[in-house]
């Protein structure tokens, strides 16, 4: 009897235990199942997100990642004074100073490379590549890109034609302007033709004038717009003959500021041909450097940092000393004048 009671009690206890464990298991498995469903839904939503892929063309293996290396800022104002001078004729330029030639020696060297037995271009153009420090008077300020027109002392033929429209009064001025190279010269009658439309202003590269007719040009000022002759742009002068020569045979150049390095500017200007006397080309180089130097701000330090003579199709670059023609630093008089200007501005403020 006792065994029967014990057996029944044990079975009832065991059945109760099974029921409780099943309930507990169902509770915990529901939480796990919900977390699993939540993760599955998140993965499904992530798959629906569209990823934009930019297609890049084929890049050779030796050029991959090259853009990243180019973004490294390198100082373009090269200075090799820390290198030693070579005593041999043949040497790696990477480890020695760049040889400095005179302007005449550089032109003669290019004449040898362009000989008929080599490049066979004896009348190739000679270019002067001038590098400039664009720092202004104030710190963190720089000189903007600028355009100038320089009349070189020795004129040489170039592959371009310029048309010049000159306004003036008087037969002597008109004859002198025509002889100097002006395309069209005239006075009040020329203004009437422009108003009638028989003469188009856009057909001329430059428009210059003498002060004796400047008041009569006011009616066509709207047609000229920014090309209206004025002293600031240098298109208005009493010496009309030299003004015509300057625009007819002068060399126009533009000093461009580097996009990534604000204190670096450069310009490449034709200064002659190889079939000219090297002395004449050297005179043109000196005149160009003086014209570039005239635009320097009133500050200490170099403005022209380097000058290189090149002559395509040759890849040879020959360095010359620009300070043979221009001063390395500002004179004391100019520095004193600049200091007085700064003091006056500060006193006025």
Secondary structure, DSSP 8 states (H G I E B T S, - for coil): -HHHHHHHHHHHHHHHHHHHHHHHHHHHHHHHHHHHHHHHHHHHHHHHS-----------GGGTTHHHHHTS----S---TTSB---SSS--TTSB---EE-HHHHHHHHHHHTSTTTT--TT-EEEEEEEEE-B-SSTT-B---EEEEE--SS----S----EEEE--SHHHHHHHHHHT-SEEESHHHHHHHHHTSS-GGG-SEEEE-GGGGGGGGGGHHHHGGGS--TTTT-B-S-HHHHHHHHHH-EEEEEEE-SS-TTEEEEEEEEEETTS-HHHHHHHHHHHHHHHHTT--S-SS-SEEEEEEE-TT----EEE-GGGTS-SS--HHHHHHHHHHHHHHHHH-
